């Protein structure tokens, strides 16, 4: 069986052809992106995105986050949340001091005072991947010095110096699709074909990052669910995410508790776990290899189960209908 290929720009459904000799290494129904550099060394950890999905936990050291509304603004609370996320199965923690939503600008010194102590504390206790969610080059530099090995820029390189900082330090860079200037409103986004336009934006921004010195094997892309997009746009992006993954770079899907989940299900922020998990699994099946999620225990179970269904991970143990055989499963 051949793998599904990305749908056309017109949004047609994906077709799978069938022959008499199925390829056992290609799971039916899942899109395997043509990754240019599938094995990534990020900090102390190695990720093989051919057979692995990384779980990114979210740590917002902000008083005005759209979801947690300051729950982890206190330093101790932020550090405790990061440590707990690692214990719960996170491969990665994304630490930010400024939300994406429109609002007043925050001085770089204040952002540094929020995120650097958290990065330092987490790095001192764990080899987990740490990314700094920032669009300011000076904050990125301080974060790298403190132990971050990824810069997560949600502005699509609105400031090209971010790429220069990442290139000079040799760290990974997340290139995200968004249209508005940082912390400004974009009330009614219009797209002719949202997926095609996001893909072209990312292709150009990735090329720009490489022109500024970022190595291709250090680039991750994010289509920016809900960032300057409405619910219909984000649903379409999820449905046709294979077209983004076809660019050849690992795709980060940040779908957790987003408004497109809430509006689709008529669910308050506190009641979006199941919808977020469904969007996350759909993203994996369409080529995403990193999920950015709030509820780490639930997301970890969903990701690891999806990996097992795809044949990437063995069960923890085998007992059901195994007779007297009962032992830990042999790793795949």
C-alpha positions in Angstrom: 0.0 0.0 0.0 1.4 3.4 -0.9 1.2 6.2 1.6 -1.3 9.0 1.3 0.2 12.0 -0.4 -0.5 15.6 0.4 -3.9 16.8 -1.0 -3.9 19.3 -3.8 -4.0 23.0 -3.1 -7.7 22.9 -3.9 -8.2 20.8 -0.8 -9.3 17.5 -2.4 -9.4 14.4 -0.2 -6.3 12.3 0.0 -6.2 9.1 -2.0 -4.3 5.9 -1.3 -3.6 3.4 -4.0 -3.5 -0.3 -3.3 -1.4 -3.0 -4.9 -0.8 -6.7 -4.2 2.4 -6.1 -2.2 1.8 -3.8 0.8 4.9 -2.2 2.3 4.9 -3.2 6.0 7.1 -0.3 6.8 4.5 2.2 5.7 1.4 2.3 7.9 -1.8 2.8 6.0 -3.6 6.0 6.7 -0.5 7.9 8.1 1.5 10.4 6.0 5.2 9.9 6.4 6.8 13.2 5.4 10.0 13.3 3.3 12.1 14.7 6.1 15.4 16.1 4.9 17.1 15.5 8.3 14.9 13.1 10.3 17.3 12.4 13.1 17.9 15.5 15.2 20.3 16.0 18.0 18.7 18.7 20.2 20.7 19.5 23.2 21.5 16.2 25.0 18.7 14.3 23.3 18.4 12.5 20.0 15.0 12.4 18.3 14.3 10.2 15.3 11.3 11.7 13.7 10.8 8.7 11.4 9.5 6.7 14.3 9.0 9.2 17.1 6.7 12.1 18.1 8.1 14.6 20.6 5.9 16.0 23.3 6.5 19.7 24.1 5.1 20.9 27.4 4.0 24.5 27.8 5.3 26.7 30.6 4.0 30.2 30.6 5.6 32.6 33.0 3.1 35.2 32.2 0.3 36.8 34.2 -2.0 36.9 31.2 -1.7 33.7 29.3 -4.8 32.8 27.3 -5.1 29.4 29.0 -3.7 29.3 32.5 -4.2 33.0 33.3 -1.0 33.3 35.4 -1.1 29.9 37.2 2.6 29.5 36.6 3.6 33.1 36.8 5.4 32.7 40.2 8.9 31.4 39.7 8.4 28.4 42.0 5.2 27.4 40.3 6.8 27.7 36.8 9.8 25.5 37.8 7.6 23.0 39.6 5.3 22.8 36.5 8.3 22.2 34.2 9.8 19.5 36.5 6.4 17.8 36.8 6.0 17.9 33.0 9.2 16.0 32.6 8.1 13.4 35.2 4.8 13.1 33.3 6.5 12.2 30.0 7.4 15.5 28.3 10.4 15.3 26.0 10.6 19.1 25.7 9.5 22.2 27.7 8.7 25.4 26.0 9.2 28.4 28.3 7.8 31.8 27.5 7.4 35.1 29.2 5.2 37.0 26.7 1.9 35.7 25.2 1.2 35.9 21.5 -2.1 37.6 22.0 -2.4 41.4 21.5 -1.3 43.5 24.4 1.3 46.0 25.6 4.9 45.5 24.7 7.2 44.0 27.4 10.7 45.3 27.9 13.4 42.7 27.1 14.8 43.0 30.6 11.5 42.1 32.1 11.1 39.1 29.8 14.6 37.9 30.6 13.8 38.2 34.3 10.8 35.9 33.8 12.2 33.2 31.6 15.9 32.8 32.5 15.5 31.7 36.1 13.1 28.9 34.9 15.5 27.8 32.2 18.4 27.7 34.6 16.5 25.7 37.2 15.2 23.2 34.6 18.5 22.8 33.0 20.2 22.1 36.3 17.8 19.2 37.0 17.2 17.6 33.6 18.5 17.0 30.1 15.1 17.7 28.7 14.9 19.8 25.6 14.3 23.4 26.4 13.0 26.0 24.0 12.6 29.7 24.6 9.3 31.1 23.2 10.4 34.6 22.3 10.7 37.0 19.4 13.4 39.2 20.9 17.0 38.5 19.9 18.4 39.7 23.3 16.1 37.3 25.1 17.0 34.5 22.8 20.7 35.1 23.5 20.2 35.1 27.3 18.0 31.9 27.0 20.7 30.1 25.0 23.3 31.1 27.6 21.1 29.7 30.3 20.6 26.3 28.6 17.9 26.6 25.9 18.7 24.7 22.7 15.7 25.9 20.7 14.4 29.3 19.9 10.6 29.2 19.2 9.7 32.3 17.2 6.0 32.7 16.7 6.4 35.8 14.5 7.9 34.2 11.3 11.2 36.0 11.7 9.7 39.4 12.0 13.1 40.2 13.4 15.8 38.5 11.3 18.3 38.9 14.1 16.6 35.9 15.8 17.9 33.7 12.9 21.4 35.2 13.3 21.3 34.4 17.0 20.3 30.8 16.4 22.8 30.4 13.6 25.7 31.8 15.7 24.8 29.5 18.6 24.1 26.5 16.5 20.7 25.9 18.1 17.4 24.9 16.6 14.9 27.5 15.3 11.2 27.1 15.0 9.8 29.1 12.1 6.1 29.8 12.5 3.5 31.3 10.2 1.9 34.4 11.5 1.0 37.7 9.8 0.6 40.5 12.4 3.4 42.3 14.1 4.1 41.0 17.6 1.4 41.6 20.1 -0.9 43.4 17.6 -4.4 42.5 16.5 -5.3 41.0 13.2 -9.0 40.9 13.5 -10.3 39.3 10.2 -7.6 37.3 8.3 -8.3 36.5 4.7 -6.8 33.7 2.6 -7.5 32.4 -0.8 -6.1 29.0 0.1 -4.9 29.0 3.7 -2.8 25.9 3.4 -1.1 26.8 0.2 -0.4 30.3 1.5 1.0 29.1 4.8 3.2 26.5 3.0 4.6 29.2 0.7 5.2 31.6 3.6 7.1 28.9 5.5 9.1 27.9 2.4 10.2 31.5 2.0 10.9 32.1 5.7 12.9 28.8 5.9 15.0 30.0 2.9 15.5 33.3 4.6 16.7 31.6 7.8 19.2 29.6 5.8 20.4 32.7 4.0 21.0 34.1 7.5 23.1 31.1 8.5 20.7 28.7 10.1 21.6 25.1 9.0 18.7 23.1 7.4 19.1 20.4 10.0 18.3 23.0 12.7 15.0 24.2 11.3 11.5 23.2 12.5 8.3 24.6 11.1 5.0 25.5 12.7 1.9 26.4 10.6 0.6 28.5 13.5 -2.8 27.2 14.3 -5.1 30.1 15.3 -2.3 32.6 14.8 -4.0 35.2 12.6 -6.4 32.5 11.5 -10.0 31.7 12.3 -11.5 28.4 13.2 -12.2 27.3 9.7 -8.6 28.1 8.7 -7.2 26.1 11.6 -9.4 23.1 10.8 -8.3 23.2 7.2 -4.7 23.4 8.3 -5.1 20.3 10.4 -6.9 18.4 7.7 -4.3 19.2 5.1 -1.2 19.3 7.4 0.5 16.8 5.1 1.0 19.7 2.6 3.0 21.5 5.2 4.9 18.4 6.3 5.8 17.8 2.6 8.2 20.8 2.9 10.7 18.3 4.5 11.1 19.9 8.0 9.7 18.5 11.2 6.3 20.0 11.8 5.4 21.4 15.3 1.6 21.4 15.8 0.5 23.7 18.6 -3.1 22.8 18.9 -3.7 22.6 22.6 -6.8 24.3 24.0 -6.9 26.7 21.0 -10.0 28.6 20.1 -10.6 26.5 17.0 -11.0 23.5 19.4 -13.3 25.5 21.7 -15.5 26.9 18.9 -15.8 23.6 17.1 -17.0 21.8 20.3 -18.6 24.8 22.1 -16.2 24.1 24.9 -14.7 26.4 27.5 -10.9 26.5 27.9 -11.2 24.2 30.9 -13.0 21.6 28.8 -10.9 21.2 25.7 -8.6 18.3 26.6 -10.3 15.7 24.4 -10.7 18.0 21.5 -7.0 19.0 21.8 -5.9 15.3 21.8 -8.1 14.6 18.8 -6.5 17.5 16.9 -3.0 16.4 18.0 -3.5 12.8 16.8 -4.9 14.0 13.5 -1.9 16.2 13.2 0.5 13.2 13.8 -1.4 11.2 11.2 -0.9 14.0 8.7 2.9 14.4 9.4 3.4 16.4 12.6 6.3 15.2 14.7 6.2 17.6 17.6 3.0 18.3 19.6 2.8 21.4 21.9 0.3 20.5 24.7 -0.8 21.7 28.1 -2.1 18.4 29.6 1.1 16.4 29.5 -0.1 13.1 31.0 -3.1 12.8 28.6 -1.0 13.9 25.6 1.8 11.5 26.5 -0.7 8.6 26.5 -2.3 9.7 23.2 1.1 10.1 21.5 2.6 6.8 22.7 -0.6 4.9 21.8 -0.5 6.5 18.3 3.2 5.5 18.0 2.3 1.9 18.9 -0.6 1.8 16.4 1.8 3.0 13.7 4.3 0.2 14.7 6.9 2.6 16.1 6.6 1.5 19.7 6.1 -1.9 21.4 3.4 -2.4 24.1 4.6 -2.0 27.7 3.6 -5.6 28.3 1.7 -8.5 26.8 -1.0 -10.3 28.8 -4.4 -10.2 27.1 -5.2 -13.6 25.4 -1.6 -14.6 25.8 -2.3 -17.8 27.9 0.4 -18.2 30.5 2.8 -15.9 28.6 3.1 -12.7 30.6 6.2 -10.6 30.4 7.4 -7.2 29.4 7.2 -6.7 25.6 10.3 -6.8 23.6 11.1 -3.3 22.3 10.4 -2.7 18.7 
